[in-house]
């Protein structure tokens, strides 16, 4: 199957190229950027003599003529406009930005500060939290790929929220990300001198993934109240740890909770529930499409701690995008994604 990638020079786009390079079915037909026509290896020298394709201008009609599947790895505010241009063509689409995630356009304006895509374009896209929306993804032709923080948080919270076992007003998420989550554009916050040997909070209760997380939580349980969500930057390149704290309402043991999580995720290749007493770290999923989850129940307070780790560029972006594309095109979800995590 022929595919095109738009927005190839960002971290999400270049991670897509890494995955697609060895994918047995998807063949990279063209790559696109607004940076002009130059070989991709001049942007990313590690691709020299591996991928010598030239970045092309973005022409939706020409792209749709030569590709059956398009990945949009462009920034929010851009992807929605491009999706609108692809609407008239018979092409499958996976959008890695936030433009098609929020069904309420007023929420998008408030949190993303951009003009939203038309409602019909937003409604066409299925939210691709693969492990929870598999049937919808399989039937879709457009996918809105979840955000990185949202993926880690929702996979961790899903079973306990779906079963309505917690105080709906008790959700607190303390999330931390490597600096690649801020994108490739140089800013003060991702400078080496600013982040090396440092650790800082940002967008306190203002991160744009908050309404996305709440939208899905409410889909599972309409009693859920607004969450407390804080984000931090770690002095590492990639990886996310989302630690969620919830108050358990029913008399349950940790073993009871483990059984629920294992039942929900037993048929999901990329979610690993760690044994009792074992807690994941970001290094242990680096370079892979895994989400590892650890659980701890404090019998003294009745509070459950959920530790969820992913690689923000893989399960949090490009890896999950390919996983969704696999399912959407009838392939096994693991196709081209059987990467063992890099360690150390």
C-alpha positions as CSV (number, residue, x, y, z in Angstrom):
1,X,0.0,0.0,0.0
2,X,1.4,3.4,-1.0
3,X,1.5,6.0,1.7
4,X,2.6,9.7,2.0
5,X,3.8,11.6,5.0
6,X,3.1,15.3,5.4
7,X,5.1,17.2,8.0
8,X,8.1,15.0,7.7
9,X,10.7,17.3,9.3
10,X,9.2,17.2,12.8
11,X,10.0,14.6,15.4
12,X,6.7,12.8,14.8
13,X,7.2,12.8,11.1
14,X,10.7,11.5,11.2
15,X,9.7,8.8,13.6
16,X,7.0,7.7,11.0
17,X,9.8,7.4,8.4
18,X,11.8,5.2,10.8
19,X,8.8,2.8,11.2
20,X,7.7,2.9,7.6
21,X,11.2,2.2,6.3
22,X,10.9,-1.4,7.4
23,X,7.1,-1.9,7.3
24,X,6.3,-4.9,5.1
25,X,3.1,-3.5,3.6
26,X,3.2,0.3,3.7
27,X,5.5,1.8,1.1
28,X,6.6,5.5,1.3
29,X,5.4,7.0,-1.9
30,X,6.2,10.6,-1.1
31,X,7.2,12.9,1.8
32,X,6.2,16.5,2.1
33,X,7.1,19.7,4.0
34,X,6.9,23.5,3.7
35,X,10.7,23.7,3.8
36,X,11.2,23.4,0.1
37,X,12.5,20.7,-2.1
38,X,15.6,19.2,-0.5
39,X,16.6,15.6,0.3
40,X,15.4,14.5,3.7
41,X,18.9,13.5,4.8
42,X,19.9,17.2,4.7
43,X,17.4,17.8,7.5
44,X,18.3,14.5,9.3
45,X,21.8,13.4,8.4
46,X,21.3,10.0,10.1
47,X,19.2,9.1,7.0
48,X,22.1,9.6,4.6
49,X,22.3,6.7,2.1
50,X,19.2,5.2,3.8
51,X,16.5,7.4,2.6
52,X,17.3,9.9,-0.2
53,X,13.8,11.0,-0.9
54,X,13.2,14.6,-1.7
55,X,10.8,16.7,0.3
56,X,7.9,17.8,-2.0
57,X,5.4,20.6,-1.8
58,X,2.0,19.8,-0.3
59,X,-0.5,19.3,-3.1
60,X,-3.5,17.3,-1.8
61,X,-4.8,16.4,-5.3
62,X,-1.4,15.0,-6.4
63,X,-0.8,13.2,-3.1
64,X,-4.3,11.6,-3.3
65,X,-3.6,10.4,-6.9
66,X,-0.4,8.5,-5.9
67,X,-1.1,7.3,-2.4
68,X,-3.9,5.4,-0.6
69,X,-3.0,6.5,2.9
70,X,-1.8,9.8,4.2
71,X,-0.2,10.6,7.6
72,X,-0.6,14.2,8.7
73,X,2.3,15.0,11.1
74,X,1.8,18.8,10.9
75,X,1.2,21.2,13.8
76,X,-2.3,21.9,15.2
77,X,-3.9,24.6,13.2
78,X,-2.5,23.2,10.0
79,X,-3.7,19.6,10.0
80,X,-7.4,20.6,10.1
81,X,-7.0,22.8,7.0
82,X,-5.2,20.0,5.2
83,X,-7.8,17.4,6.2
84,X,-10.5,19.6,4.8
85,X,-8.6,19.6,1.4
86,X,-8.4,15.8,1.4
87,X,-12.1,15.4,2.1
88,X,-13.0,15.2,-1.5
89,X,-10.5,12.5,-2.3
90,X,-10.7,8.7,-1.8
91,X,-7.8,8.5,0.6
92,X,-7.4,7.1,4.1
93,X,-6.0,9.6,6.6
94,X,-4.3,9.5,10.1
95,X,-3.9,12.9,11.8
96,X,-1.2,13.1,14.5
97,X,-2.2,16.7,15.6
98,X,-4.9,17.8,18.0
99,X,-7.1,19.3,15.3
100,X,-9.6,16.5,15.0
101,X,-9.6,15.1,18.6
102,X,-12.1,17.4,20.3
103,X,-15.7,17.1,19.1
104,X,-16.7,20.4,20.7
105,X,-15.2,23.2,18.6
106,X,-15.5,25.7,21.4
107,X,-13.2,23.5,23.5
108,X,-10.7,23.5,20.7
109,X,-10.8,27.3,20.4
110,X,-10.3,27.6,24.2
111,X,-7.5,25.1,24.5
112,X,-5.6,25.3,21.2
113,X,-6.2,29.0,20.4
114,X,-6.8,28.2,16.6
115,X,-9.8,28.3,14.4
116,X,-11.3,24.8,14.4
117,X,-11.8,22.6,11.3
118,X,-15.4,22.4,10.0
119,X,-17.6,20.2,12.2
120,X,-18.2,17.7,9.4
121,X,-14.4,17.2,9.1
122,X,-14.1,16.7,12.9
123,X,-17.0,14.3,13.0
124,X,-15.5,12.2,10.2
125,X,-12.5,11.2,12.2
126,X,-12.5,8.4,14.8
127,X,-10.6,8.9,18.0
128,X,-7.8,6.3,17.7
129,X,-7.2,5.2,21.2
130,X,-6.6,1.8,19.7
131,X,-7.1,-0.5,22.7
132,X,-10.5,1.0,23.5
133,X,-11.9,1.9,20.1
134,X,-10.6,-1.0,18.0
135,X,-13.9,-1.7,16.2
136,X,-14.5,2.0,15.3
137,X,-10.9,2.2,14.0
138,X,-11.3,-0.9,11.9
139,X,-14.4,0.6,10.2
140,X,-13.0,4.1,9.8
141,X,-11.2,5.8,6.9
142,X,-10.0,8.8,9.0
143,X,-8.3,8.6,12.4
144,X,-7.5,11.3,14.9
145,X,-4.4,10.0,16.7
146,X,-4.5,10.7,20.5
147,X,-2.0,13.0,22.2
148,X,1.0,11.6,24.0
149,X,-0.1,12.6,27.5
150,X,-3.6,11.5,26.8
151,X,-2.5,8.1,25.6
152,X,-0.5,7.4,28.7
153,X,-3.1,8.8,31.1
154,X,-6.2,7.1,29.5
155,X,-4.6,3.7,29.1
156,X,-3.8,3.8,32.8
157,X,-7.2,5.0,33.9
158,X,-9.4,3.2,31.5
159,X,-10.3,0.0,33.3
160,X,-10.9,1.5,36.8
161,X,-13.0,4.4,35.3
162,X,-15.0,2.1,33.0
163,X,-15.9,-0.1,35.9
164,X,-17.0,3.0,38.0
165,X,-14.9,1.9,41.0
166,X,-13.5,5.4,41.9
167,X,-14.7,8.6,43.3
168,X,-15.5,10.5,40.0
169,X,-14.1,13.8,41.5
170,X,-10.8,12.3,42.7
171,X,-8.6,12.0,39.5
172,X,-5.2,13.7,39.8
173,X,-2.6,13.1,37.1
174,X,1.0,14.0,37.5
175,X,2.6,13.7,34.1
176,X,6.2,14.1,33.0
177,X,7.7,14.2,29.4
178,X,11.0,14.3,27.7
179,X,11.8,17.4,25.7
180,X,11.0,16.0,22.3
181,X,7.4,16.3,23.3
182,X,7.8,20.1,22.8
183,X,8.7,19.6,19.1
184,X,11.7,20.4,17.1
185,X,11.3,24.2,16.9
186,X,14.0,25.7,19.2
187,X,12.6,27.3,22.3
188,X,14.0,28.4,25.6
189,X,12.3,25.5,27.4
190,X,14.0,22.8,25.4
191,X,17.5,24.3,25.3
192,X,20.1,22.0,26.7
193,X,21.4,24.7,29.0
194,X,17.9,25.2,30.4
195,X,16.9,21.6,30.8
196,X,20.1,19.7,31.6
197,X,20.1,18.8,35.3
198,X,16.8,20.5,35.6
199,X,13.1,19.5,36.1
200,X,10.2,21.9,35.8
201,X,6.5,22.2,35.6
202,X,4.7,23.9,32.8
203,X,1.1,24.7,31.6
204,X,-0.1,24.1,35.1
205,X,-3.8,22.9,34.7
206,X,-3.7,24.5,31.3
207,X,-2.4,21.8,29.0
208,X,-4.3,21.2,25.8
209,X,-4.6,17.5,26.4
210,X,-6.9,18.1,29.4
211,X,-10.2,18.4,27.4
212,X,-9.1,15.4,25.3
213,X,-8.6,13.2,28.4
214,X,-11.9,14.4,30.0
215,X,-13.8,13.8,26.7
216,X,-12.8,10.1,26.8
217,X,-13.3,9.7,30.5
218,X,-16.8,11.0,30.2
219,X,-17.5,8.6,27.4
220,X,-16.6,5.8,29.8
221,X,-18.3,7.3,32.8
222,X,-20.6,10.3,32.7
223,X,-20.2,11.0,36.4
224,X,-16.5,11.9,36.0
225,X,-15.7,15.5,37.2
226,X,-12.9,17.8,35.9
227,X,-9.5,16.4,36.5
228,X,-6.4,17.9,38.0
229,X,-3.6,17.6,35.4
230,X,0.0,18.8,35.8
231,X,2.8,18.5,33.2
232,X,6.5,18.6,33.7
233,X,9.6,18.5,31.5
234,X,12.3,15.9,32.2
235,X,15.9,16.3,31.2
236,X,15.6,13.4,28.7
237,X,14.9,13.2,25.0
238,X,11.9,10.9,24.9
239,X,9.5,9.2,27.2
240,X,6.4,9.9,29.3
241,X,5.4,8.9,32.8
242,X,1.9,9.6,33.8
243,X,1.1,8.9,37.5
244,X,-2.6,9.0,38.3
245,X,-4.0,9.1,41.8
246,X,-7.7,8.0,42.3
247,X,-9.8,7.2,45.4
248,X,-11.3,3.7,45.2
249,X,-14.9,3.7,46.4
250,X,-15.5,0.0,46.8
251,X,-13.9,-2.5,49.2
252,X,-11.3,-4.0,46.9
253,X,-7.8,-5.6,47.2
254,X,-4.9,-4.8,44.8
255,X,-5.3,-8.4,43.5
256,X,-9.0,-7.6,42.6
257,X,-7.8,-4.5,40.7
258,X,-5.1,-6.4,38.9
259,X,-7.6,-8.9,37.6
260,X,-9.7,-6.1,36.1
261,X,-6.7,-4.6,34.3
262,X,-5.5,-8.0,33.1
263,X,-8.9,-8.8,31.7
264,X,-9.2,-5.5,29.9
265,X,-5.8,-5.7,28.3
266,X,-5.2,-9.4,27.9
267,X,-5.7,-9.3,24.1
268,X,-3.8,-6.1,23.5
269,X,-0.3,-6.6,22.2
270,X,1.2,-3.3,23.3
271,X,-0.1,-2.9,26.9
272,X,1.9,-4.7,29.5
273,X,0.6,-4.8,33.1
274,X,3.5,-5.2,35.4
275,X,3.3,-7.8,38.3
276,X,2.5,-6.5,41.8
277,X,5.4,-4.7,43.3
278,X,7.0,-3.9,40.0
279,X,6.7,-0.4,38.6
280,X,7.8,0.7,35.0
281,X,10.2,3.4,34.1
282,X,10.4,5.3,30.8
283,X,13.7,3.7,29.7
284,X,12.0,0.3,29.7
285,X,9.7,1.3,26.7
286,X,12.0,3.6,24.8
287,X,11.9,3.2,21.1
288,X,8.9,0.8,21.3
289,X,5.1,1.0,21.0
290,X,4.5,-0.5,24.4
291,X,2.6,1.1,27.3
292,X,3.6,-0.4,30.6
293,X,1.4,0.0,33.6
294,X,2.1,-0.5,37.3
295,X,-0.4,-0.4,40.2
296,X,-0.3,0.3,43.9
297,X,-3.2,0.4,46.4
298,X,-2.6,2.2,49.6
299,X,-4.7,0.4,52.2
300,X,-4.3,3.2,54.7
301,X,-5.8,5.9,52.4
302,X,-7.8,3.8,49.9
303,X,-6.0,5.6,47.1
304,X,-4.9,3.8,44.0
305,X,-1.7,4.9,42.3
306,X,-1.5,4.1,38.5
307,X,1.9,4.4,36.8
308,X,1.8,4.5,33.0
309,X,4.9,4.9,30.8
310,X,5.2,5.3,27.0
311,X,7.7,6.6,24.5
312,X,6.0,9.9,23.5
313,X,7.2,9.6,19.9
314,X,6.1,6.0,19.5
315,X,3.0,4.9,21.4
316,X,2.4,8.7,22.0
317,X,2.6,9.6,18.3
318,X,4.0,7.7,15.3
319,X,3.9,4.2,16.6
320,X,0.2,4.5,17.6
321,X,-0.5,6.2,14.2
322,X,0.9,3.1,12.4
323,X,-0.9,0.8,14.8
324,X,-4.2,2.6,13.9
325,X,-3.3,2.5,10.2
326,X,-2.7,-1.2,10.4
327,X,-6.1,-1.9,11.9
328,X,-7.9,0.5,9.5
329,X,-6.4,-1.3,6.5
330,X,-7.1,-4.8,7.8
331,X,-3.6,-5.7,8.9
332,X,-2.5,-7.2,12.2
333,X,-2.0,-4.2,14.6
334,X,1.6,-5.3,15.3
335,X,2.7,-5.2,11.7
336,X,6.0,-3.2,11.4
337,X,5.9,-2.4,15.1
338,X,7.6,-5.3,16.8
339,X,10.4,-3.2,18.2
340,X,12.1,-4.4,21.4
341,X,12.6,-1.4,23.7
342,X,16.1,0.1,23.5
343,X,18.1,-0.4,26.7
344,X,20.1,1.2,28.2
